[in-house]
Amino acid sequence: MAWGDFVGSLRLGLDELDTDSTSLEKSRAQAVLQALNSLPNSRGPAPAVVTCRQDRYAALADMGYQLRDAAWIALQPVSVEAATSYLKRRDADGRWLPVLTALTARRAPALAQALTTPWRLTLAATAYTDSGDPAELLTHTTAEAVDAHLLSRFVPAATRLHPPPFEHADAQQIHRWLHHLAAYLTTPPVGANPVGCVLGSGVPVLT
């Protein structure tokens, strides 16, 4: 990321660098934070943006591992009103109307819970951008079931919206590649080091 005439650091998913059982003192997360704090910059602290689960970052900060001179911005849950407003703007043909009506009337608690994060809200809009009936989302009784349904639609939808620039890369093939990559990162072969990455428990992956 660039600010003015110099480049800053962007570190997404600090909490995904380690497993939940990794001690903070030995974690990659604390090493990254210390490295960012030591970046040379004649104008003061080097610009950086880090994203992390709040509880994980709070635990790191309590141990003294945090970005110096940095503002802490906490994302708040997306309200039903904000979610319906966003989906309404993305609804070009009225397919979202039954869902918007149910959400507004508070008759879709599982879906409302699932759409409290910007990522899931974007996932829902993308999954039904050009086809499908969003009312399918109303049939699920848990937020986890909504997640699974949206993830199952995401790769095909994203592939249609952004066709790969090479042949023989349909949605099914791309899903296989992502599944293989997720399996490799989650359980790497003996002796393998997948670019120093380990997925912590609870990190959603395509299966």
Secondary structure, 3 states (H helix, E strand, C coil): CEECCEECEEECCHHHHCCCCCCHHHCHHHHHHHHHHCCCCCCCCCCEEECCCHHHHHHHHHCCCCCCCCCCCCCCCCCHHHHHHHHHHHCCCCCCHHHHHHHHCCCCHHHHHHCCCHHHHHHHHHHCCCCCCHHHHHHCCCHHHHHHHHHHHHHHHHHHHCCCCCCCCCHHHHHHHHHHHHHHHHCCCCCCCCCCCCCCCCCCCCC
